[in-house]
Amino acid sequence: MKVIILGAGQGKRLLPLTADVPKALLDIGGKPLVRRQIEAFVTCGAREFVVITGYGAARMEEELAAIAADLKITIRTVFNPFYSVADNLASCWMARHEMTGDFVQVNGDNVFRADLVAGLLISPPAPLTVAINRKPKFDADDMKVMLDGGRLTEIGKTLPVEAVDAEAIGFYYFRGEGSARYRAVLETCMRDPIGLRQWFPYAVGELAKHTEVAVCEAGAYEWCEVDFPADLQQARRMVAGW
């Protein structure tokens, strides 16, 4: 199994904390965020990683080389030179050559433990499985999803909240034919002029029109997405209890 981490962003909503360091390198309980991610996957048996870099690429590459040496794993990087002018659909498209076989794609700003990864990996087989969280209310920043039973039908931040069933938390597990179908959808999306302005879940929504997209419940696990300074403090408090 391969793990692809989206780590190209600066994290402007965390300024000035990210003025000189990418969001993925922020300290979370004594470790860079991306290292915590990689260690959680390594605990579950992953040995091959691809990290998409952009802002602060040199610092990211230096840290990733140290992590690879420490954990005796393989980490390759894919540099996205367009990170400042395009959303992360473009980052995924640039790493499409790495999307072979089964792989997990994860956002570079999620803090989690190995138990969440294990729960995703043992989910029933499907071309794509998306980790979701259910909650009473949703806000504008949530990556909202609509479901038909256990199947994802729509995903996006602008879905009407009255029709939303859950939020996608940033973990996408591609298996079997799902990998090739995702690559094909990325190619199609990037040929559209709006592709540069789309988040990659747009491609997941397009994929759901003709491919089974299953969901995995993540509500029982501790995790945090780091977008704002308050999230960073929450993540640090959370890992202090681990």
C-alpha positions as CSV (number, residue, x, y, z in Angstrom):
1,M,0.0,0.0,0.0
2,K,1.2,3.5,-0.9
3,V,0.3,6.7,1.0
4,I,0.0,10.0,-0.9
5,I,0.1,13.1,1.4
6,L,-1.0,16.5,0.1
7,G,1.5,18.8,1.7
8,A,2.0,21.7,-0.8
9,G,0.1,24.4,1.1
10,Q,1.4,27.2,3.2
11,G,-1.6,27.4,5.5
12,K,-2.2,31.1,5.2
13,R,-5.0,31.1,7.7
14,L,-2.4,30.1,10.3
15,L,-0.2,33.2,9.6
16,P,2.2,34.3,11.1
17,L,2.9,30.8,12.3
18,T,3.4,29.7,8.7
19,A,5.3,32.7,7.5
20,D,8.5,30.6,7.2
21,V,7.3,27.0,7.5
22,P,4.7,25.0,5.7
23,K,1.6,23.9,7.6
24,A,2.7,20.3,7.4
25,L,5.9,21.1,9.5
26,L,4.1,22.8,12.4
27,D,5.1,21.3,15.7
28,I,2.4,19.1,17.2
29,G,3.5,17.8,20.6
30,G,7.2,17.8,19.8
31,K,6.9,16.4,16.3
32,P,6.2,17.9,12.9
33,L,2.6,17.3,11.8
34,V,3.7,15.3,8.7
35,R,5.9,13.0,10.8
36,R,2.9,12.2,13.1
37,Q,1.0,11.2,10.0
38,I,3.7,9.0,8.5
39,E,4.3,7.3,11.9
40,A,0.6,6.4,12.2
41,F,0.7,4.8,8.7
42,V,4.0,3.0,9.4
43,T,2.4,1.5,12.5
44,C,-0.2,0.0,10.2
45,G,2.5,-1.5,7.8
46,A,2.9,1.3,5.2
47,R,6.5,1.6,3.9
48,E,6.0,3.7,0.7
49,F,5.1,7.4,0.8
50,V,4.7,10.2,-1.7
51,V,4.4,13.7,-0.4
52,I,3.3,16.5,-2.7
53,T,5.3,19.7,-1.8
54,G,5.0,23.3,-2.8
55,Y,5.5,26.1,-0.3
56,G,8.8,25.7,1.6
57,A,9.6,22.6,-0.5
58,A,13.3,22.6,0.5
59,R,12.5,22.5,4.2
60,M,9.9,19.8,3.5
61,E,12.3,17.7,1.6
62,E,15.0,18.0,4.3
63,E,12.5,16.9,7.0
64,L,11.1,14.1,4.9
65,A,14.6,12.8,4.2
66,A,15.3,12.6,7.9
67,I,12.0,10.9,8.6
68,A,12.7,8.3,5.9
69,A,16.1,7.6,7.3
70,D,14.8,7.3,10.9
71,L,11.9,5.0,10.0
72,K,13.7,3.1,7.2
73,I,10.9,3.8,4.7
74,T,10.7,5.2,1.2
75,I,9.5,8.8,0.8
76,R,9.4,10.4,-2.6
77,T,8.3,14.0,-3.3
78,V,6.4,15.6,-6.1
79,F,6.8,19.3,-6.4
80,N,3.8,21.4,-7.4
81,P,5.2,24.7,-8.7
82,F,1.6,26.0,-9.1
83,Y,0.7,25.7,-5.4
84,S,0.2,29.4,-5.0
85,V,-2.1,29.9,-8.0
86,A,-4.1,26.6,-8.1
87,D,-6.1,24.6,-5.6
88,N,-5.2,21.1,-4.7
89,L,-6.9,19.3,-7.6
90,A,-3.8,20.4,-9.5
91,S,-1.5,18.8,-6.9
92,C,-3.3,15.5,-7.2
93,W,-3.1,15.7,-11.0
94,M,0.7,16.3,-10.8
95,A,1.1,13.1,-8.7
96,R,-1.2,10.9,-11.0
97,H,1.8,8.8,-12.1
98,E,2.1,7.7,-8.4
99,M,-1.5,6.6,-8.3
100,T,-1.0,2.9,-9.2
101,G,-2.2,-0.1,-7.2
102,D,-4.0,0.5,-3.9
103,F,-3.2,3.8,-2.1
104,V,-4.5,6.1,0.5
105,Q,-4.6,9.8,-0.2
106,V,-4.6,12.0,2.9
107,N,-4.7,15.7,3.5
108,G,-1.5,17.1,4.9
109,D,-3.2,18.9,7.8
110,N,-4.9,16.0,9.6
111,V,-3.6,14.9,13.1
112,F,-4.6,11.3,13.9
113,R,-3.4,8.0,15.4
114,A,-2.9,4.6,13.9
115,D,-6.3,3.4,15.1
116,L,-8.0,5.6,12.5
117,V,-5.8,4.3,9.7
118,A,-6.5,0.7,10.8
119,G,-10.2,1.3,10.7
120,L,-10.0,2.7,7.2
121,L,-7.8,-0.2,6.0
122,I,-10.2,-2.9,7.2
123,S,-13.3,-1.2,5.7
124,P,-15.2,-3.4,3.2
125,P,-13.6,-3.4,-0.3
126,A,-14.8,-0.7,-2.7
127,P,-13.1,1.2,-5.6
128,L,-13.0,4.2,-3.2
129,T,-13.7,4.5,0.5
130,V,-14.0,8.0,2.1
131,A,-13.6,8.5,5.8
132,I,-16.6,10.5,7.2
133,N,-17.7,12.1,10.4
134,R,-21.3,12.7,11.4
135,K,-22.2,15.7,13.5
136,P,-25.3,17.9,14.3
137,K,-24.2,21.1,12.5
138,F,-21.9,21.9,9.6
139,D,-20.1,25.1,8.7
140,A,-18.8,26.7,5.5
141,D,-15.4,25.1,5.8
142,D,-16.6,21.5,6.2
143,M,-16.1,19.2,3.2
144,K,-19.7,18.1,3.3
145,V,-21.1,14.9,1.8
146,M,-24.5,13.5,0.9
147,L,-25.1,9.8,1.2
148,D,-27.5,7.2,-0.2
149,G,-27.3,4.5,2.4
150,G,-23.6,3.6,2.6
151,R,-22.7,5.2,-0.7
152,L,-21.4,8.7,-1.2
153,T,-23.4,10.6,-3.9
154,E,-22.2,14.2,-3.5
155,I,-19.3,16.0,-1.9
156,G,-18.4,19.7,-1.6
157,K,-18.1,22.6,0.7
158,T,-21.1,24.4,-0.8
159,L,-23.7,21.6,-0.5
160,P,-27.0,22.8,1.1
161,V,-26.6,22.1,4.9
162,E,-30.1,20.8,5.1
163,A,-29.3,17.9,2.8
164,V,-25.9,17.1,4.2
165,D,-25.3,13.7,6.0
166,A,-21.7,14.0,7.2
167,E,-18.3,15.6,6.5
168,A,-15.3,14.0,4.7
169,I,-12.3,14.2,7.1
170,G,-9.5,13.9,4.5
171,F,-8.8,10.2,4.1
172,Y,-9.5,8.5,0.7
173,Y,-8.7,4.9,0.1
174,F,-8.4,3.8,-3.5
175,R,-8.5,0.1,-4.3
176,G,-8.6,-2.0,-7.5
177,E,-10.2,-0.2,-10.4
178,G,-10.7,2.9,-8.3
179,S,-7.1,4.0,-8.8
180,A,-7.3,4.1,-12.6
181,R,-10.7,5.7,-12.6
182,Y,-9.5,8.4,-10.3
183,R,-6.6,9.2,-12.6
184,A,-8.9,9.4,-15.6
185,V,-11.2,11.8,-13.7
186,L,-8.3,14.0,-12.7
187,E,-7.2,14.2,-16.4
188,T,-10.7,15.2,-17.4
189,C,-11.1,17.8,-14.7
190,M,-7.7,19.4,-15.4
191,R,-8.7,19.8,-19.1
192,D,-11.6,22.0,-18.0
193,P,-10.6,25.7,-17.4
194,I,-12.1,25.6,-13.9
195,G,-9.8,22.7,-12.9
196,L,-7.2,25.0,-11.5
197,R,-9.7,26.5,-9.1
198,Q,-11.1,23.2,-7.8
199,W,-10.4,21.2,-4.7
200,F,-9.8,17.5,-5.4
201,P,-13.1,16.4,-3.8
202,Y,-14.6,17.8,-7.0
203,A,-13.0,14.9,-8.8
204,V,-14.3,12.5,-6.2
205,G,-17.8,13.8,-6.8
206,E,-17.4,13.3,-10.5
207,L,-16.1,9.7,-9.8
208,A,-19.2,9.0,-7.7
209,K,-21.4,9.5,-10.7
210,H,-20.3,6.2,-12.2
211,T,-18.3,4.4,-9.6
212,E,-19.1,3.1,-6.1
213,V,-17.7,5.4,-3.5
214,A,-18.2,3.8,-0.1
215,V,-17.8,5.5,3.3
216,C,-16.0,4.6,6.5
217,E,-17.3,6.0,9.8
218,A,-14.5,7.8,11.7
219,G,-16.6,9.2,14.6
220,A,-15.1,6.8,17.1
221,Y,-11.5,8.0,16.6
222,E,-9.6,11.0,17.8
223,W,-8.5,13.3,15.0
224,C,-8.2,17.0,14.3
225,E,-7.8,19.1,11.1
226,V,-5.5,22.1,11.5
227,D,-6.8,25.1,9.6
228,F,-6.8,27.9,12.1
229,P,-4.8,28.8,15.2
230,A,-7.5,27.4,17.4
231,D,-7.3,24.1,15.6
232,L,-3.5,24.0,16.3
233,Q,-4.1,24.5,20.0
234,Q,-6.8,21.8,19.9
235,A,-4.4,19.4,18.1
236,R,-1.7,20.0,20.7
237,R,-4.0,19.4,23.6
238,M,-5.3,16.3,21.9
239,V,-1.8,14.7,21.4
240,A,-0.8,15.6,25.0
241,G,-3.4,13.1,26.1
242,W,-1.9,10.4,23.9
